[in-house]
Amino acid sequence: MNRFVTLLALAIALGGPASAGAISPYIAPLGINNADVVAGQVSADGRIERGSGFRVHLNAFTYTINFDRRYFPSGCAALVASPTTAQVVAVVSQHRCGGPFHVNLYFPGQSFTTGEFQFIAREDAPPIQ
């Protein structure tokens, strides 16, 4: 199920610019906004299992993800994470546009945990002027 959700999110992110350019203010036609997409898989101990263009640091149940400078030239991105373990929920936060993303995993109604997860990040389109 988690892999299906991740693949669905990836398909939407990659297919969005070609199919939804006229209906979404966040997606511009191809050639106008050269948005980047970064996807990856992170192990429970914070190692990068799949993907490139980012670094991960695990500290006290919080995975901090920093992207290489060549990605997301606007400085703003959106990130969705999907744990690979059933019943585990991911919470993603970012304190300021361009700052690192923080991913926390937990069992609902219980404490935080560590675990493997997949993510996809996409650059936000610039605001419409």
C-alpha positions in Angstrom: 0.0 0.0 0.0 2.8 2.5 0.9 4.6 1.8 -2.3 1.3 2.5 -4.2 0.8 5.8 -2.4 4.4 6.8 -3.2 4.1 5.8 -6.8 0.8 7.7 -7.1 2.4 10.8 -5.6 5.4 10.5 -8.0 3.1 10.1 -11.0 1.1 13.2 -9.9 4.3 15.2 -9.4 5.9 14.2 -12.6 2.7 14.2 -14.8 1.3 17.4 -13.2 3.2 20.0 -15.3 2.1 18.3 -18.6 -1.5 17.8 -17.6 -2.6 20.3 -15.0 -0.8 23.5 -16.1 -3.9 25.4 -16.9 -5.8 24.5 -13.7 -3.3 24.9 -10.9 -1.5 28.1 -9.9 1.4 26.0 -8.6 2.1 24.3 -11.9 3.4 26.2 -14.9 3.6 24.9 -18.4 6.7 23.1 -19.4 9.6 25.4 -20.3 8.3 28.2 -18.1 9.0 26.8 -14.7 11.8 24.2 -14.7 10.8 22.6 -11.3 12.9 19.9 -9.8 11.7 16.7 -8.2 13.8 14.7 -5.8 12.7 11.3 -4.4 14.4 8.8 -2.1 14.2 6.1 0.5 15.8 6.4 3.9 16.6 3.5 6.2 15.6 3.4 9.9 19.1 4.5 10.9 19.2 7.4 8.5 21.1 5.9 5.6 20.1 6.8 2.1 18.8 3.6 0.5 17.7 5.1 -2.8 18.0 8.5 -4.4 20.6 11.3 -4.6 20.8 15.1 -4.3 20.1 15.1 -0.5 21.6 14.3 2.9 19.9 12.8 5.9 20.8 13.2 9.6 19.0 11.3 12.4 18.9 12.8 15.8 16.4 11.8 18.6 13.7 10.4 16.3 13.9 13.3 13.9 15.2 12.8 10.4 16.6 16.0 9.0 16.8 16.2 5.1 18.9 18.8 3.4 18.9 19.1 -0.4 21.9 20.0 -2.6 22.0 23.6 -3.7 21.3 22.8 -7.4 17.8 21.6 -6.5 14.9 23.9 -5.8 16.4 27.2 -7.1 13.4 29.2 -5.7 14.4 28.0 -2.3 10.9 26.6 -1.6 9.7 23.0 -1.9 7.0 20.6 -0.7 7.8 17.2 0.7 5.6 14.1 1.3 6.9 11.1 3.3 5.5 7.6 3.4 6.7 5.1 6.0 7.2 1.5 4.7 5.8 0.0 7.9 2.1 -0.4 8.4 0.4 1.7 11.0 3.3 4.2 11.2 2.5 7.8 10.4 4.9 10.4 9.1 4.8 14.1 10.0 6.8 16.5 7.8 7.7 20.0 8.9 9.9 22.8 7.6 10.5 26.0 9.7 11.2 28.3 6.9 11.2 28.2 3.1 14.5 26.9 1.9 15.4 25.4 5.3 15.8 21.7 6.0 12.8 19.3 6.2 12.2 17.3 9.4 10.5 14.0 9.3 9.1 12.3 12.4 7.5 8.8 12.5 5.1 7.6 15.1 2.5 5.0 15.9 -0.8 6.9 16.4 -1.5 7.3 20.1 2.0 6.2 21.1 5.5 7.6 21.1 7.8 8.5 18.2 9.8 5.8 16.5 12.4 5.3 13.8 11.7 3.4 10.6 12.3 3.2 6.9 10.4 5.7 4.8 10.2 7.0 1.2 9.7 10.6 0.2 9.2 12.8 -2.8 9.9 16.6 -2.8 9.0 19.0 -5.5 9.9 22.7 -6.0 7.0 25.1 -5.4 6.3 27.2 -8.4 7.0 30.9 -8.0 4.0 33.1 -7.1 1.8 34.4 -9.9 2.5 38.1 -10.4 
